[in-house]
């Protein structure tokens, strides 16, 4: 499992720094802190992304535990409370708020580490019981993420007893239904609105079936919807429900970093990032990898780079891309632009009509790589040509 993302919430900077000092040497934790210095009682108010666990330093009288105790159980994060000793009321509040542990002050490091490790083990058990979430996104606009996501979902759906769901997360210009010649009446927007009362069965009402067995949660909507208008809690709940009811959830994610996309990326078991053979694509891919790994704390080993529309005649070779992005593996999808464009225009997935083509075989290899059934090899190249300025950076 990747590092446990911990949000430490306190009202005192020195207290927060002291607690963080106890955890900084633990490589399996990624800790950020939030100091509450205003009238808010919601520990998660104005947070940019949802952590795995909330570590709350509680001082009676400020209202954070009371707020959490009154919140809906479905919206709660794993919670550990650091509170005063011999305070039965604080302990009762912690229990009502769903805390897994109440650790009395003064803090003992061994108790805190044990409590956090229990949360981590519980999350590992939960992860083993849910489907894989695979997010596909462009490093630069127009790299082909929607096409790859659609055909990957199709290929996964053709496996025996596999349930694959394709999710269009483009709230404004979602077009995957057109790629599949489907006309859904409900989809992602309506599903997000219904997450409070949704379960695995009712979720199917928002999904449109393709004749192949693949299923689509489309993004059609007549109203303008901005990502900032969608509560992160709704996205988090929906993704959990979808993963509980599917073997694979393939998300076609627009190219941007905001609270919505951050939540999707943090949920992802694998992130497929598409790049093409140009300096612009490579620069943007390097920036995207930095944002995802540094700002969102997503481990680098979850990211797989896909070189789409690969041409052997390009000045930039696959090994150049690997060296520039500091990665060891690269999946190649050849450039058969006209065939791919015809597939999108006809509404017939390429993996249905052209599975034996070079592109179809590449998607099949990608599918096996996603499933972990084969080792992915990248094509040989000649190091050190064509990019002297860019590749010289450390």
C-alpha positions as CSV (number, residue, x, y, z in Angstrom):
1,X,0.0,0.0,0.0
2,X,1.1,3.6,-0.7
3,X,1.8,6.1,2.1
4,X,-1.0,6.9,4.5
5,X,-2.1,10.5,3.9
6,X,-2.7,12.1,7.3
7,X,-4.3,15.5,7.9
8,X,-3.3,16.9,11.3
9,X,-5.8,19.5,12.6
10,X,-4.9,21.6,15.6
11,X,-5.4,25.1,17.0
12,X,-1.8,25.6,18.0
13,X,1.1,25.7,15.6
14,X,3.6,24.5,18.2
15,X,1.4,21.5,19.1
16,X,1.0,20.6,15.5
17,X,4.7,20.9,14.9
18,X,5.4,18.7,17.9
19,X,3.1,16.0,16.7
20,X,4.4,16.2,13.1
21,X,7.9,15.7,14.5
22,X,6.8,12.4,15.9
23,X,5.8,11.2,12.5
24,X,8.2,12.7,10.0
25,X,10.7,9.8,10.2
26,X,8.0,7.3,9.3
27,X,8.3,6.8,5.5
28,X,4.8,5.1,5.3
29,X,3.1,8.4,6.3
30,X,2.5,11.6,4.4
31,X,1.5,14.3,6.9
32,X,0.1,17.7,6.3
33,X,-1.2,20.1,9.0
34,X,-4.1,22.6,9.2
35,X,-4.2,25.2,11.9
36,X,-7.8,26.4,12.8
37,X,-7.6,30.1,13.6
38,X,-11.1,31.3,12.9
39,X,-14.6,30.5,13.9
40,X,-14.9,27.3,11.8
41,X,-15.6,24.0,13.6
42,X,-15.4,21.8,10.5
43,X,-11.8,20.3,10.6
44,X,-12.0,19.8,6.8
45,X,-13.2,23.3,5.9
46,X,-11.4,24.6,2.8
47,X,-9.2,21.6,2.5
48,X,-7.9,21.0,-1.1
49,X,-8.1,17.2,-1.0
50,X,-9.4,14.5,1.3
51,X,-6.8,12.7,3.4
52,X,-6.9,9.0,4.3
53,X,-7.2,9.8,8.0
54,X,-8.0,12.8,10.2
55,X,-5.8,13.3,13.2
56,X,-7.5,15.8,15.5
57,X,-5.9,17.6,18.4
58,X,-9.0,18.3,20.5
59,X,-9.3,21.1,23.0
60,X,-12.7,21.2,24.8
61,X,-14.9,24.2,24.0
62,X,-14.0,24.8,20.4
63,X,-16.6,22.5,18.8
64,X,-14.6,20.3,16.3
65,X,-15.6,17.0,17.8
66,X,-19.2,18.2,18.3
67,X,-19.3,19.1,14.6
68,X,-18.0,15.6,13.6
69,X,-20.3,13.8,15.9
70,X,-23.3,15.5,14.3
71,X,-22.1,14.9,10.7
72,X,-23.5,12.0,8.6
73,X,-21.7,8.7,9.1
74,X,-21.4,8.3,5.4
75,X,-19.3,11.5,5.1
76,X,-16.9,10.7,7.9
77,X,-13.2,10.0,7.4
78,X,-11.2,7.6,9.6
79,X,-10.6,9.7,12.8
80,X,-8.0,9.6,15.6
81,X,-8.4,12.0,18.4
82,X,-5.6,13.4,20.6
83,X,-7.4,14.7,23.7
84,X,-7.1,15.5,27.4
85,X,-6.8,12.6,29.8
86,X,-9.6,11.8,32.3
87,X,-12.2,13.7,30.3
88,X,-15.2,11.4,29.9
89,X,-17.2,13.9,27.8
90,X,-14.4,14.2,25.2
91,X,-14.1,10.5,25.0
92,X,-17.9,10.1,24.5
93,X,-17.8,12.8,21.8
94,X,-14.9,10.9,20.1
95,X,-17.0,7.7,20.1
96,X,-20.0,9.5,18.7
97,X,-17.8,11.0,15.9
98,X,-16.7,7.5,14.9
99,X,-13.1,7.8,16.2
100,X,-11.1,4.6,16.0
101,X,-8.8,5.7,18.8
102,X,-8.7,8.3,21.5
103,X,-5.1,9.0,22.6
104,X,-4.7,10.8,25.9
105,X,-2.2,13.6,26.5
106,X,0.7,13.6,27.0
107,X,1.1,11.9,23.7
108,X,3.0,8.6,23.6
109,X,4.5,8.0,20.1
110,X,4.1,4.3,20.3
111,X,0.3,4.7,20.8
112,X,0.0,7.1,17.9
113,X,2.0,4.9,15.5
114,X,-0.1,1.8,16.5
115,X,-3.3,3.7,16.0
116,X,-2.3,4.9,12.5
117,X,-1.0,1.5,11.5
118,X,-4.4,0.0,12.4
119,X,-6.1,2.5,10.1
120,X,-3.6,1.6,7.4
121,X,-4.2,-2.1,7.7
122,X,-8.0,-1.6,7.7
123,X,-7.6,0.4,4.5
124,X,-5.6,-2.4,2.9
125,X,-8.3,-4.9,3.7
126,X,-10.9,-2.6,2.2
127,X,-8.8,-2.1,-1.0
128,X,-8.5,-5.8,-1.5
129,X,-12.3,-6.1,-1.6
130,X,-13.1,-3.4,-4.2
131,X,-12.5,-3.1,-7.9
132,X,-9.6,-1.3,-9.5
133,X,-9.9,2.4,-10.4
134,X,-7.9,3.3,-13.5
135,X,-7.8,7.0,-14.5
136,X,-6.8,8.0,-18.0
137,X,-5.9,11.6,-18.7
138,X,-3.9,13.7,-21.2
139,X,-0.7,15.4,-20.4
140,X,-1.6,17.9,-23.1
141,X,-5.0,18.5,-24.7
142,X,-5.9,16.2,-27.6
143,X,-3.4,13.4,-26.7
144,X,-6.2,10.7,-27.1
145,X,-7.2,9.9,-23.6
146,X,-10.9,9.5,-24.4
147,X,-10.1,7.0,-27.2
148,X,-7.7,5.0,-25.0
149,X,-10.1,5.0,-22.0
150,X,-13.0,3.8,-24.2
151,X,-11.2,1.0,-25.9
152,X,-9.4,-0.1,-22.7
153,X,-12.8,-0.3,-20.9
154,X,-14.1,-2.3,-23.9
155,X,-11.2,-4.7,-23.7
156,X,-11.6,-5.2,-20.0
157,X,-15.3,-5.9,-20.3
158,X,-14.6,-8.7,-22.7
159,X,-12.7,-10.7,-20.0
160,X,-14.7,-13.6,-18.5
161,X,-16.9,-12.6,-15.6
162,X,-15.4,-9.1,-15.6
163,X,-17.6,-6.0,-14.9
164,X,-16.0,-2.9,-16.4
165,X,-17.5,0.6,-16.1
166,X,-16.4,3.6,-18.2
167,X,-16.9,6.9,-16.4
168,X,-17.0,10.3,-18.3
169,X,-15.8,12.9,-15.8
170,X,-16.0,15.8,-18.2
171,X,-18.8,17.8,-16.6
172,X,-19.0,20.3,-19.5
173,X,-18.0,18.6,-22.7
174,X,-18.4,14.9,-22.0
175,X,-18.6,13.0,-25.3
176,X,-18.0,9.3,-24.6
177,X,-21.6,8.5,-25.3
178,X,-21.1,9.7,-28.9
179,X,-18.0,7.5,-29.2
180,X,-20.2,4.5,-28.4
181,X,-23.4,5.6,-30.2
182,X,-25.3,5.7,-27.0
183,X,-28.0,8.1,-25.9
184,X,-28.3,8.1,-22.1
185,X,-31.0,10.0,-20.3
186,X,-29.2,10.0,-17.0
187,X,-25.5,9.9,-16.0
188,X,-22.8,11.3,-13.9
189,X,-24.4,14.6,-12.9
190,X,-27.6,13.0,-11.7
191,X,-25.6,10.2,-9.9
192,X,-23.6,12.8,-8.0
193,X,-26.8,14.5,-6.9
194,X,-28.1,11.1,-5.6
195,X,-25.1,9.9,-3.7
196,X,-26.6,10.4,-0.2
197,X,-29.2,7.7,-0.8
198,X,-27.3,5.6,-3.3
199,X,-26.1,2.0,-3.0
200,X,-24.7,-0.5,-5.4
201,X,-28.1,-1.5,-6.8
202,X,-29.6,2.0,-7.3
203,X,-26.3,3.2,-8.9
204,X,-27.2,1.1,-11.9
205,X,-30.1,3.4,-12.7
206,X,-27.6,6.0,-13.9
207,X,-25.5,3.7,-16.1
208,X,-26.1,3.0,-19.8
209,X,-25.2,-0.5,-21.1
210,X,-23.4,-1.0,-24.4
211,X,-24.2,-4.0,-26.5
212,X,-20.7,-5.5,-25.9
213,X,-21.3,-5.7,-22.1
214,X,-19.3,-2.6,-21.3
215,X,-21.2,0.0,-19.3
216,X,-21.0,3.8,-19.3
217,X,-21.6,6.4,-16.7
218,X,-22.0,9.3,-19.1
219,X,-21.8,13.0,-18.6
220,X,-24.8,14.5,-20.4
221,X,-26.4,17.5,-18.9
222,X,-28.3,20.5,-20.2
223,X,-27.1,22.8,-17.3
224,X,-23.7,24.3,-17.0
225,X,-21.9,22.6,-14.1
226,X,-18.5,23.8,-12.9
227,X,-16.2,21.5,-10.9
228,X,-16.3,23.9,-8.0
229,X,-20.1,23.4,-7.7
230,X,-19.7,19.6,-7.0
231,X,-19.0,18.8,-3.4
232,X,-15.9,16.6,-3.0
233,X,-17.9,14.4,-0.6
234,X,-20.2,13.4,-3.4
235,X,-17.4,12.5,-5.7
236,X,-15.7,10.4,-3.0
237,X,-18.9,8.6,-2.1
238,X,-19.8,7.9,-5.8
239,X,-16.3,6.5,-6.5
240,X,-16.5,4.2,-3.5
241,X,-19.9,2.8,-4.6
242,X,-18.8,2.3,-8.2
243,X,-15.7,0.4,-7.1
244,X,-17.7,-1.8,-4.8
245,X,-19.9,-3.0,-7.7
246,X,-17.3,-3.3,-10.5
247,X,-14.1,-5.1,-11.2
248,X,-12.7,-2.1,-13.1
249,X,-13.7,1.5,-13.1
250,X,-12.1,3.4,-16.0
251,X,-12.3,7.1,-15.6
252,X,-11.8,9.5,-18.5
253,X,-10.6,12.6,-16.6
254,X,-10.2,16.1,-18.1
255,X,-6.8,17.6,-18.0
256,X,-6.8,19.9,-15.0
257,X,-6.0,19.9,-11.4
258,X,-8.8,21.0,-9.1
259,X,-10.6,19.5,-6.1
260,X,-12.7,17.2,-8.2
261,X,-9.9,15.8,-10.3
262,X,-7.7,15.6,-7.2
263,X,-10.3,13.4,-5.5
264,X,-10.4,11.1,-8.6
265,X,-6.6,10.8,-8.8
266,X,-6.3,10.1,-5.1
267,X,-8.8,7.2,-5.5
268,X,-6.9,5.8,-8.5
269,X,-5.0,2.5,-8.3
270,X,-3.5,3.3,-11.6
271,X,-3.1,6.6,-13.6
272,X,-2.5,6.3,-17.3
273,X,-1.0,9.5,-18.6
274,X,-1.0,10.1,-22.3
275,X,1.9,11.9,-24.0
276,X,3.0,12.4,-27.6
277,X,6.4,12.9,-29.3
278,X,6.8,16.6,-28.9
279,X,8.6,18.9,-26.5
280,X,5.3,20.5,-25.5
281,X,3.8,17.2,-24.5
282,X,6.9,16.1,-22.6
283,X,7.1,19.4,-20.7
284,X,3.5,19.2,-19.8
285,X,3.8,15.5,-18.8
286,X,6.7,16.4,-16.5
287,X,4.7,19.1,-14.9
288,X,1.7,16.9,-14.5
289,X,3.7,14.1,-12.8
290,X,5.2,16.7,-10.4
291,X,1.8,18.0,-9.5
292,X,0.3,14.6,-8.9
293,X,3.2,13.2,-6.9
294,X,4.2,16.3,-5.0
295,X,1.0,18.2,-4.4
296,X,-1.4,15.2,-4.2
297,X,1.1,12.7,-2.7
298,X,0.1,10.1,-5.2
299,X,3.0,7.6,-5.4
300,X,4.9,7.6,-8.7
301,X,4.5,3.9,-9.1
302,X,0.8,4.4,-9.7
303,X,1.5,6.4,-12.9
304,X,2.0,4.7,-16.2
305,X,3.0,6.8,-19.2
306,X,1.4,6.0,-22.5
307,X,3.2,7.2,-25.7
308,X,0.2,7.6,-28.0
309,X,0.4,8.0,-31.8
310,X,4.0,6.7,-31.7
311,X,5.9,7.2,-35.0
312,X,9.2,5.6,-35.7
313,X,10.2,8.5,-37.8
314,X,9.9,11.1,-35.1
315,X,13.0,13.0,-34.0
316,X,12.0,12.2,-30.4
317,X,12.4,8.5,-29.6
318,X,10.8,6.5,-26.8
319,X,14.0,6.4,-24.7
320,X,14.2,10.1,-24.9
321,X,10.7,10.4,-23.4
322,X,11.6,7.9,-20.6
323,X,14.8,9.8,-19.8
324,X,13.1,13.2,-19.8
325,X,10.3,12.0,-17.5
326,X,12.6,9.9,-15.4
327,X,10.5,6.7,-15.8
328,X,11.6,3.2,-16.5
329,X,8.6,1.9,-18.6
330,X,6.7,3.4,-21.5
331,X,3.7,1.8,-23.3
332,X,3.6,2.5,-27.0
333,X,0.4,2.9,-29.1
334,X,1.1,3.4,-32.8
335,X,-0.1,6.2,-35.0
336,X,-3.1,5.0,-37.0
337,X,-4.9,8.2,-36.9
338,X,-7.4,7.7,-39.8
339,X,-8.5,4.3,-38.5
340,X,-9.0,5.7,-35.0
341,X,-10.9,8.7,-36.3
342,X,-13.2,6.5,-38.3
343,X,-13.9,4.4,-35.2
344,X,-14.8,7.5,-33.2
345,X,-17.0,8.8,-36.0
346,X,-18.9,5.5,-36.5
347,X,-19.5,5.0,-32.8
348,X,-17.9,1.5,-32.9
349,X,-15.0,0.9,-30.6
350,X,-11.8,0.1,-32.3
351,X,-11.4,-3.0,-30.1
352,X,-14.7,-4.2,-31.6
353,X,-14.0,-3.6,-35.2
354,X,-10.2,-3.5,-35.5
355,X,-8.8,-5.6,-32.7
356,X,-6.2,-7.3,-34.9
357,X,-4.8,-3.9,-36.0
358,X,-1.5,-2.6,-34.6
359,X,-3.4,-0.2,-32.4
360,X,-5.8,-2.9,-31.3
361,X,-2.9,-5.1,-30.3
362,X,-1.3,-2.2,-28.4
363,X,-4.6,-1.7,-26.4
364,X,-4.7,-5.4,-25.7
365,X,-1.2,-5.2,-24.3
366,X,-2.1,-2.2,-22.2
367,X,-5.1,-4.1,-20.9
368,X,-2.9,-7.0,-19.8
369,X,-0.5,-4.5,-18.2
370,X,-3.4,-2.9,-16.3
371,X,-4.5,-6.3,-15.1
372,X,-0.9,-7.3,-14.2
373,X,-0.9,-10.4,-16.4
374,X,2.2,-9.6,-18.5
375,X,5.4,-7.6,-18.2
376,X,5.2,-4.5,-20.3
377,X,8.3,-3.9,-22.5
378,X,9.1,-0.7,-24.2
379,X,10.6,-0.4,-27.6
380,X,14.3,0.2,-28.0
381,X,15.7,3.6,-28.9
382,X,18.8,5.6,-29.2
383,X,19.7,7.7,-26.2
384,X,20.7,11.3,-26.2
385,X,19.6,12.6,-29.5
386,X,17.2,15.4,-30.5
387,X,16.7,16.8,-27.0
388,X,20.1,18.1,-25.7
389,X,18.7,21.1,-23.9
390,X,15.7,19.5,-22.3
391,X,17.4,16.2,-21.4
392,X,20.3,18.0,-19.8
393,X,18.1,19.2,-16.9
394,X,18.4,17.4,-13.6
